[in-house]
Amino acid sequence: MSLGPWQLIIIALVILVLFGRGRISEMMGDFGKGIKSFKQGMNEDDAPKKDAAKLEAPASSAAESKASEPSDAAK
């Protein structure tokens, strides 16, 4: 049994009457803020990993360049 367009309209009207227009828009605003906060939290979790990778990359390339240079003791 699927819901047709008229049934969905009736359900939407009942919800609108029960909660009112202001309450529904307030709930949607809170929902949007929650999603934004979640995305921001996910980006903050990824940021330390990216910063650590950036810090390790120059350090490892500097160590490799020093290892490839002949030392003074070998001359």
N, C-alpha and C positions, 0 to 999 in steps of 0.2 A: 504494500500500500504506500503510494508516494503522495507527497503533498503537492497540490496544484497551486497555481498563482493566487486564486481566491482564498484558499486556506491560509497561505502565508500572509496575505494582506490582513485577514481577520486576526491572526495571531499578533502581527505587528501592532494593530490598533488596540488590542487588549493590553499588550505590554505598555504601550504609550499611555493608556488611561490609568493603569496601575501605578506606574512609576513617575509619570510626568516628563515633559520635555527637558526640564532643567536637570533632573536627576540622571537621565540617560546620557546627556552630553557631559555631565560631570564624571560619570563612570567611564566613558570613552576617553576623556582627557587623562584620567588616572591610568587607564590601560596603556595609553600612548607613552606616558611618563615612565611606566614600568618597563616597557620595551626599550625605550631609550636608555634607561639606567642599566638594563641587562646588557645591551650592546656595548655601553661604555665600560662596564665591568669586564666583559670578554676582551676588549681591546687593551685594558690595563693589565690583564693577565698575560697577554701576548707580548706586551712592551718589554718586560724584563728579559724575556728570552731573546728578543731581537737585539737589545742593548748588549747583552752578554755575548752574542755572536759577533757583533761589531767590535767589541773590545778584544775578543780572542783572535780574530782574523789578523789585525795588524801585528799583534804580539808574535803570532806564529810565523808570519812572513819575515819579521825582523830576525827571529831566531834562525830561520832557514838561510837568510842572506849572510849572517855571521858565520854559520857553519860552512857555507860554500867558499868563504874567503880563506886563503891560506894564512896560517898563524905565523907570528914572528919566530917562534921556536923552530919551526920546520925549515926556515931559510938558512 
